[in-house]
Amino acid sequence: MHFCQTFHQKAVRRPKNTFFQFKQFRIEQAQNAMKVSTEACILGAFTFAENPQKALDIGTGTGLLALMLAQRFPQCHIDAVEIEKNAFKEACQNIQNSPFSKQIKVFHTSIQYFAQTCSTQKYDLIICNPPFYENHLLSPNEQLNQALHQKSLYLHELAEILAQLLQKQGKAWVLLPPFSMNNFVLLAEKQQLFPQNCLQIFHSPKHPLLRKIVAFGFERKEYEIQNLFIYDEQNTYTPTFRNLLKDFYLHF
């Protein structure tokens, strides 16, 4: 397992569309199979916990979610885990070049190995945008396969790891398509993890349910289901979406 706090890379000229500029940091993503997505940004902006001191980002990719958490929770220390080499390097670069580098440590390893070697570590807040394609044809692009397909992290493994690493009063936030989330809720319940909050994401009122964000915890309780529409019927960003992302998006 390799740990990275600083990563130096020679400056190279890249096309203008290889990065995503946020208000307080920039995400370079030329070497990353998983680019910045609207749903991931919603996850980073919506996720919350009560005064978290220690957070974990599983499969950090570009480092986006770790950076969003660092911006929102200045007192929180964040561990970010990434198995794919190029993604790990790019996450290191993005974090080192941000104002939040002292809050975040990046680990180049699988989350399974990380959980085994850090078995006594517990987190107040865990965030994950996991691979969700199972039993689908693989792409020739191995980076994309690791990012999208459950060949490196199966959902039942994720449920076990969340139960192992989450503090008793902590929350673990997961983003998945609806069908995958319904399956994951059942897997999580086997680990005594239960839904605490749920956000349903729609492209617009005209479109079907796109993604679900669910927070899991060890307490079984009634919880509210909220709906978020990215666009209204006129294809304009909704006020709710704009308000959620206003601290991050340059044009809000």
RODO-2510 file (C-alpha; in nm, 4 decimals, decimal comma):
residues 252
     n   res          X          Y          Z
     1     m     0,0000     0,0000     0,0000
     2     h     0,1463     0,3340    -0,1008
     3     f     0,0641     0,6574     0,0788
     4     c     0,0766     0,9923    -0,0966
     5     q     0,0707     1,3406     0,0474
     6     t     0,2725     1,5042    -0,2273
     7     f     0,2926     1,4089    -0,5927
     8     h     0,5015     1,6026    -0,8431
     9     q     0,4312     1,5811    -1,2103
    10     k     0,5910     1,7727    -1,4978
    11     a     0,3650     2,0382    -1,6386
    12     v     0,2292     1,9429    -1,9756
    13     r     0,0112     2,1296    -2,2188
    14     r    -0,3371     1,9808    -2,2186
    15     p    -0,6508     2,0595    -2,4121
    16     k    -0,8811     2,3063    -2,2401
    17     n    -1,1470     2,0438    -2,1704
    18     t    -0,9295     1,8163    -1,9549
    19     f    -1,0146     1,9890    -1,6270
    20     f    -1,3192     2,1015    -1,4298
    21     q    -1,2798     2,4278    -1,2426
    22     f    -1,4650     2,4703    -0,9142
    23     k    -1,4721     2,7834    -0,6979
    24     q    -1,1973     2,6690    -0,4613
    25     f    -1,0168     2,3894    -0,6482
    26     r    -0,9564     2,2419    -0,9918
    27     i    -1,0077     1,8821    -1,0999
    28     e    -0,7643     1,7643    -1,3665
    29     q    -0,9099     1,4500    -1,5223
    30     a    -0,7246     1,3732    -1,8459
    31     q    -0,5866     1,0433    -1,7079
    32     n    -0,9050     0,9407    -1,5259
    33     a    -1,1609     0,6965    -1,6627
    34     m    -1,4310     0,8453    -1,4402
    35     k    -1,4798     1,2133    -1,5171
    36     v    -1,6554     1,4693    -1,2982
    37     s    -2,0294     1,3994    -1,3107
    38     t    -2,3275     1,6004    -1,1938
    39     e    -2,4464     1,3133    -0,9733
    40     a    -2,1083     1,2891    -0,7986
    41     c    -2,1140     1,6639    -0,7345
    42     i    -2,4608     1,6282    -0,5824
    43     l    -2,3296     1,3489    -0,3586
    44     g    -2,0397     1,5647    -0,2389
    45     a    -2,2621     1,8639    -0,1711
    46     f    -2,5530     1,6765    -0,0092
    47     t    -2,3626     1,4361     0,2177
    48     f    -2,3619     1,5426     0,5811
    49     a    -2,2772     1,4220     0,9304
    50     e    -2,2711     1,5824     1,2726
    51     n    -1,9340     1,7557     1,3103
    52     p    -1,7266     1,4822     1,1392
    53     q    -1,3630     1,4594     1,2476
    54     k    -1,2617     1,1611     1,0344
    55     a    -1,3955     1,0763     0,6887
    56     l    -1,3236     0,8117     0,4247
    57     d    -1,3659     0,8424     0,0472
    58     i    -1,3816     0,4952    -0,1109
    59     g    -1,2637     0,4967    -0,4734
    60     t    -1,1674     0,8629    -0,4829
    61     g    -1,0960     0,8751    -0,8588
    62     t    -1,0011     1,2369    -0,9309
    63     g    -1,0225     1,3274    -0,5614
    64     l    -1,3440     1,5229    -0,6222
    65     l    -1,5477     1,3954    -0,3273
    66     a    -1,2565     1,4199    -0,0835
    67     l    -1,2025     1,7822    -0,1862
    68     m    -1,5709     1,8677    -0,1564
    69     l    -1,5792     1,7212     0,1949
    70     a    -1,2624     1,9100     0,2899
    71     q    -1,4150     2,2373     0,1733
    72     r    -1,7393     2,1757     0,3627
    73     f    -1,5836     2,0423     0,6852
    74     p    -1,2576     2,2310     0,7564
    75     q    -1,1970     2,0414     1,0819
    76     c    -1,2303     1,6996     0,9169
    77     h    -0,9374     1,4763     0,8197
    78     i    -1,0094     1,2664     0,5108
    79     d    -0,8555     0,9391     0,3933
    80     a    -0,9056     0,8758     0,0204
    81     v    -0,8483     0,5294    -0,1282
    82     e    -0,7907     0,4577    -0,4986
    83     i    -0,6797     0,1312    -0,6618
    84     e    -0,6188     0,2489    -1,0210
    85     k    -0,2675     0,3897    -1,0694
    86     n    -0,3410     0,6788    -1,3048
    87     a    -0,6440     0,7867    -1,1054
    88     f    -0,4364     0,7749    -0,7852
    89     k    -0,1679     0,9974    -0,9400
    90     e    -0,4227     1,2462    -1,0678
    91     a    -0,6017     1,2566    -0,7311
    92     c    -0,2685     1,3300    -0,5628
    93     q    -0,2041     1,6132    -0,8065
    94     n    -0,5504     1,7638    -0,7637
    95     i    -0,5327     1,7488    -0,3860
    96     q    -0,1754     1,8791    -0,3643
    97     n    -0,2684     2,1773    -0,5836
    98     s    -0,5738     2,2624    -0,3722
    99     p    -0,6055     2,4660    -0,0498
   100     f    -0,7069     2,1451     0,1309
   101     s    -0,3963     1,9273     0,0892
   102     k    -0,3239     1,9139     0,4631
   103     q    -0,6683     1,7632     0,5314
   104     i    -0,6458     1,4731     0,2878
   105     k    -0,4284     1,1615     0,2599
   106     v    -0,4467     0,9452    -0,0522
   107     f    -0,3797     0,5701    -0,0415
   108     h    -0,2940     0,3650    -0,3512
   109     t    -0,4531     0,0319    -0,2690
   110     s    -0,7773    -0,1630    -0,2841
   111     i    -1,0373    -0,0769    -0,0225
   112     q    -1,0359    -0,4443     0,0779
   113     y    -0,6653    -0,4305     0,1659
   114     f    -0,7056    -0,0894     0,3274
   115     a    -0,9835    -0,2253     0,5511
   116     q    -0,7704    -0,5271     0,6491
   117     t    -0,4651    -0,3191     0,7420
   118     c    -0,6606    -0,0387     0,9112
   119     s    -0,9003    -0,2648     1,0984
   120     t    -0,8970    -0,0503     1,4143
   121     q    -0,9768     0,2703     1,2238
   122     k    -1,3322     0,4047     1,2457
   123     y    -1,4886     0,6940     1,0534
   124     d    -1,7653     0,9403     1,1363
   125     l    -1,8422     0,9816     0,7671
   126     i    -1,7878     0,7506     0,4690
   127     i    -1,8672     0,8469     0,1110
   128     c    -1,8674     0,6228    -0,1958
   129     n    -1,9668     0,6403    -0,5619
   130     p    -1,9012     0,2699    -0,6310
   131     p    -1,8856     0,0697    -0,9560
   132     f    -2,2340    -0,0546    -1,0348
   133     y    -2,2265    -0,2652    -1,3525
   134     e    -2,2440    -0,6358    -1,2766
   135     n    -2,2632    -0,9155    -1,5344
   136     h    -2,2266    -0,6658    -1,8205
   137     l    -1,9881    -0,6831    -2,1154
   138     l    -1,6524    -0,5302    -2,0311
   139     s    -1,4873    -0,2501    -2,2242
   140     p    -1,1381    -0,2866    -2,3788
   141     n    -1,0463     0,0062    -2,1525
   142     e    -0,9207    -0,1511    -1,8271
   143     q    -0,9364     0,1827    -1,6408
   144     l    -1,3022     0,2189    -1,7333
   145     n    -1,3712    -0,1390    -1,6259
   146     q    -1,2260    -0,0752    -1,2799
   147     a    -1,4256     0,2456    -1,2483
   148     l    -1,7618     0,1137    -1,3681
   149     h    -1,7700    -0,2632    -1,3185
   150     q    -1,7867    -0,4632    -0,9986
   151     k    -1,4747    -0,6632    -1,0779
   152     s    -1,2665    -0,4775    -0,8176
   153     l    -1,5394    -0,4085    -0,5585
   154     y    -1,8608    -0,6068    -0,5309
   155     l    -2,1544    -0,4501    -0,3514
   156     h    -2,1652    -0,7185    -0,0827
   157     e    -1,7982    -0,6424    -0,0083
   158     l    -1,8770    -0,2718     0,0154
   159     a    -2,1539    -0,3406     0,2685
   160     e    -1,9151    -0,5470     0,4828
   161     i    -1,6441    -0,2793     0,4673
   162     l    -1,8855    -0,0008     0,5610
   163     a    -2,0012    -0,1992     0,8641
   164     q    -1,6389    -0,2578     0,9654
   165     l    -1,5102     0,0986     0,9278
   166     l    -1,8093     0,3119     1,0306
   167     q    -1,8336     0,4620     1,3779
   168     k    -2,1355     0,3494     1,5798
   169     q    -2,3046     0,6884     1,5324
   170     g    -2,1547     0,7541     1,1882
   171     k    -2,3109     0,7737     0,8428
   172     a    -2,2043     0,6065     0,5195
   173     w    -2,3301     0,7731     0,2003
   174     v    -2,3595     0,5728    -0,1227
   175     l    -2,4620     0,6787    -0,4760
   176     l    -2,6102     0,4134    -0,7080
   177     p    -2,8685     0,3670    -0,9843
   178     p    -3,2138     0,2754    -0,8444
   179     f    -3,2024    -0,0995    -0,9132
   180     s    -2,8493    -0,1363    -0,7747
   181     m    -2,9431     0,0684    -0,4672
   182     n    -3,2450    -0,1521    -0,3960
   183     n    -3,0124    -0,4532    -0,3975
   184     f    -2,7527    -0,2748    -0,1869
   185     v    -3,0079    -0,1836     0,0824
   186     l    -3,0747    -0,5563     0,1297
   187     l    -2,7016    -0,6325     0,1448
   188     a    -2,6457    -0,3520     0,3968
   189     e    -2,9263    -0,4759     0,6211
   190     k    -2,7439    -0,8097     0,6510
   191     q    -2,4580    -0,6065     0,8059
   192     q    -2,7002    -0,4255     1,0407
   193     l    -2,6763    -0,1057     0,8365
   194     f    -3,0056     0,0679     0,7640
   195     p    -3,1142     0,3671     0,5508
   196     q    -3,1090     0,6964     0,7420
   197     n    -3,1655     0,9455     0,4582
   198     c    -3,2526     0,9164     0,0889
   199     l    -3,2192     1,1618    -0,1994
   200     q    -3,3690     1,0662    -0,5365
   201     i    -3,2103     1,2432    -0,8332
   202     f    -3,4038     1,3217    -1,1504
   203     h    -3,2702     1,4921    -1,4621
   204     s    -3,6034     1,6792    -1,4819
   205     p    -3,9729     1,6180    -1,4001
   206     k    -4,0043     1,4654    -1,7481
   207     h    -3,7398     1,1991    -1,6864
   208     p    -3,7378     0,8753    -1,4821
   209     l    -3,5433     0,8336    -1,1603
   210     l    -3,1715     0,8588    -1,2408
   211     r    -2,9778     0,7903    -0,9193
   212     k    -3,0334     0,7388    -0,5480
   213     i    -2,8163     0,8691    -0,2669
   214     v    -2,8722     0,6834     0,0601
   215     a    -2,7088     0,7347     0,3984
   216     f    -2,6639     0,4191     0,6060
   217     g    -2,6209     0,3860     0,9803
   218     f    -2,6560     0,1256     1,2535
   219     e    -2,9897     0,2597     1,3823
   220     r    -3,3120     0,1341     1,2265
   221     k    -3,5522     0,4287     1,1973
   222     e    -3,8054     0,6063     0,9804
   223     y    -3,6451     0,8354     0,7252
   224     e    -3,7476     1,0990     0,4737
   225     i    -3,7187     1,0514     0,0975
   226     q    -3,6371     1,3755    -0,0876
   227     n    -3,6518     1,4396    -0,4613
   228     l    -3,4025     1,6597    -0,6470
   229     f    -3,4636     1,7753    -1,0038
   230     i    -3,1544     1,9081    -1,1791
   231     y    -3,3545     2,0893    -1,4488
   232     d    -3,7103     2,2191    -1,4593
   233     e    -3,9505     2,1698    -1,7497
   234     q    -3,7930     2,4657    -1,9317
   235     n    -3,4520     2,2937    -1,9119
   236     t    -3,3247     2,5516    -1,6627
   237     y    -3,1383     2,4590    -1,3452
   238     t    -3,3834     2,4371    -1,0548
   239     p    -3,3384     2,6694    -0,7532
   240     t    -3,2840     2,3657    -0,5292
   241     f    -3,0015     2,2369    -0,7464
   242     r    -2,8431     2,5809    -0,7768
   243     n    -2,8582     2,6312    -0,3998
   244     l    -2,7015     2,2904    -0,3345
   245     l    -2,4051     2,3535    -0,5669
   246     k    -2,3625     2,7291    -0,5178
   247     d    -2,0479     2,6896    -0,3059
   248     f    -1,8810     2,4824    -0,5788
   249     y    -1,9967     2,5723    -0,9311
   250     l    -1,8418     2,8850    -1,0810
   251     h    -2,1577     2,9895    -1,2658
   252     f    -2,3880     2,9731    -0,9601
***
